Amino acid sequence: MNKATPQTSFKTFYLALSADERGGFAKRAGTTVAYIETHLLYARKVPRKGTMEGLWAASQEFGAPFGRGDLLRFFYDAPAAQPEVPNA
């Protein structure tokens, strides 16, 4: 049986950073630690294009072990980011 190793998510990666690294990450991403931890860490909001590009650049600079597609999936596949479907 072939089991794939689980991918590191944005949340796991970000939480592994020290407090100082989180500050540098947020600055590089063009946002704040408070915004990341309130809105993005749990995918409550989908970042706008500019913020997403900043998150991707910061992720690369800080050595994130995931690709751009994985970062996008973190936000777009998250249950909170899915639109509600009305009952038929």
Contacts in CASP RR format, 6 or more apart in sequence:
PFRMAT RR
TARGET T0000
AUTHOR 0000-0000-0000
METHOD contacts of the structure
MODEL  1
MNKATPQTSFKTFYLALSADERGGFAKRAGTTVAYIETHLLYARKVPRKG
TMEGLWAASQEFGAPFGRGDLLRFFYDAPAAQPEVPNA
7 65 0 8 1.000
7 66 0 8 1.000
7 70 0 8 1.000
8 64 0 8 1.000
8 65 0 8 1.000
8 66 0 8 1.000
9 66 0 8 1.000
9 70 0 8 1.000
9 74 0 8 1.000
10 40 0 8 1.000
10 41 0 8 1.000
10 55 0 8 1.000
10 59 0 8 1.000
10 64 0 8 1.000
10 66 0 8 1.000
10 70 0 8 1.000
10 71 0 8 1.000
10 74 0 8 1.000
10 75 0 8 1.000
11 41 0 8 1.000
11 42 0 8 1.000
11 43 0 8 1.000
11 74 0 8 1.000
13 59 0 8 1.000
13 62 0 8 1.000
13 64 0 8 1.000
13 65 0 8 1.000
13 66 0 8 1.000
14 22 0 8 1.000
14 25 0 8 1.000
14 36 0 8 1.000
14 41 0 8 1.000
15 41 0 8 1.000
17 25 0 8 1.000
17 62 0 8 1.000
21 62 0 8 1.000
22 33 0 8 1.000
22 36 0 8 1.000
23 33 0 8 1.000
24 58 0 8 1.000
25 36 0 8 1.000
25 58 0 8 1.000
25 62 0 8 1.000
26 32 0 8 1.000
26 33 0 8 1.000
26 35 0 8 1.000
26 36 0 8 1.000
26 58 0 8 1.000
28 54 0 8 1.000
28 57 0 8 1.000
28 58 0 8 1.000
28 61 0 8 1.000
28 62 0 8 1.000
29 36 0 8 1.000
29 51 0 8 1.000
29 54 0 8 1.000
29 55 0 8 1.000
29 57 0 8 1.000
29 58 0 8 1.000
30 51 0 8 1.000
30 54 0 8 1.000
30 58 0 8 1.000
31 40 0 8 1.000
31 51 0 8 1.000
31 54 0 8 1.000
31 55 0 8 1.000
38 44 0 8 1.000
39 45 0 8 1.000
40 47 0 8 1.000
40 55 0 8 1.000
40 75 0 8 1.000
42 78 0 8 1.000
42 80 0 8 1.000
43 74 0 8 1.000
43 75 0 8 1.000
43 78 0 8 1.000
43 80 0 8 1.000
43 81 0 8 1.000
44 80 0 8 1.000
44 81 0 8 1.000
45 81 0 8 1.000
46 75 0 8 1.000
46 76 0 8 1.000
46 81 0 8 1.000
47 55 0 8 1.000
47 75 0 8 1.000
52 71 0 8 1.000
52 72 0 8 1.000
52 75 0 8 1.000
55 71 0 8 1.000
56 68 0 8 1.000
56 71 0 8 1.000
59 66 0 8 1.000
59 67 0 8 1.000
59 71 0 8 1.000
64 71 0 8 1.000
75 81 0 8 1.000
END
